[in-house]
Amino acid sequence: MAYGLRLKGTASGVDSERVELARFFKVSVRRFDSGHSAPEMFSTAVDSAWHRLMETPGYAEFCAEHVGRTIGHRPVKGVGEISWIPTYEEMFGPLSVLWFTDEDGRIDEEALARYRRTGVVVAAWDCSPVPGDGGDVAPHEPVTTTTR
């Protein structure tokens, strides 16, 4: 990946990651409720915020506040076109630069430029949300899928 610019790790950065996580959960619930597959979590910055939050007692409250139910987590590896971008854009507008940022704050400028030029994101992911009460958070056996 071609990384360039760097986002600083500030409190506002963490807040922004949580804003994007809440938006991702809203997209997830919309997809679950309409019978679509779980969205792919391709951002290491947003995913890192998700993992940190899952380890706190406030995770269920965060989920309830933003989507009215707990969102579970499962390892799912894949690579391909990210399927939920049109839904996100319909609900919130263009993706934030955070979606193209790693957990150290480095921005993948190449992927961001491609998205801005084409509206398409092709990426790898290693987890996705699951509907439910959170009992399915971090199962023992990861599920592997690949899309193209």
Residue pairs with C-beta under 8 A, 6 or more apart in sequence:
1 108
1 110
1 111
2 108
2 109
2 110
3 102
3 106
3 107
3 108
3 109
4 106
4 107
4 109
5 106
5 107
5 109
6 104
6 105
6 106
6 107
7 13
7 45
7 97
7 98
7 101
7 105
7 106
7 107
8 105
9 105
13 105
14 49
16 96
16 98
17 45
17 46
17 48
17 49
17 98
18 49
18 53
18 62
20 43
20 46
20 49
20 96
20 98
20 99
21 46
21 49
21 50
21 53
22 62
22 66
22 67
23 88
23 91
23 92
24 39
24 41
24 46
24 88
24 129
25 63
25 66
25 67
25 71
25 129
26 66
26 67
26 91
27 39
27 84
27 87
27 88
27 91
28 38
28 39
28 67
28 71
28 84
28 129
28 131
29 67
29 68
29 69
29 71
29 131
30 87
30 91
31 37
31 38
31 39
31 84
31 87
32 38
32 131
36 83
37 83
38 76
38 128
38 129
38 130
39 82
39 83
39 84
39 128
39 129
40 76
40 78
40 80
40 82
40 83
40 84
40 123
40 125
40 128
41 47
41 50
41 125
41 126
41 127
41 128
41 129
42 82
42 99
42 121
42 123
42 124
42 125
43 98
43 99
43 100
43 101
44 101
44 102
44 103
45 98
45 99
45 101
45 102
45 103
45 105
46 98
46 99
47 103
47 126
47 127
48 103
50 73
53 59
53 62
54 73
54 137
54 138
59 70
59 134
60 70
60 134
63 69
63 70
63 71
63 134
64 70
69 131
69 132
69 133
70 132
70 133
70 134
71 129
71 130
71 131
71 132
71 134
72 129
72 130
72 131
72 132
72 133
72 134
72 135
72 136
72 137
73 127
73 128
73 129
73 130
73 136
73 137
73 138
74 127
74 128
74 129
74 130
74 136
74 137
74 138
74 139
74 142
74 143
75 126
75 127
75 138
75 139
75 142
75 143
76 125
76 126
76 127
76 128
76 142
76 143
76 144
76 145
77 124
77 125
77 126
77 142
77 144
77 145
77 146
78 124
78 125
78 144
78 145
78 146
78 147
79 122
79 123
79 124
79 125
79 146
79 147
80 122
80 146
80 147
80 148
81 120
81 121
81 122
81 147
81 148
82 121
82 122
82 123
82 125
83 147
85 95
85 115
85 119
85 120
85 121
88 95
89 95
89 119
94 116
95 115
95 121
97 107
97 112
99 121
100 107
100 108
100 109
100 111
100 112
100 115
101 107
101 108
102 108
111 121
111 123
114 120
114 121
114 122
115 121
130 136
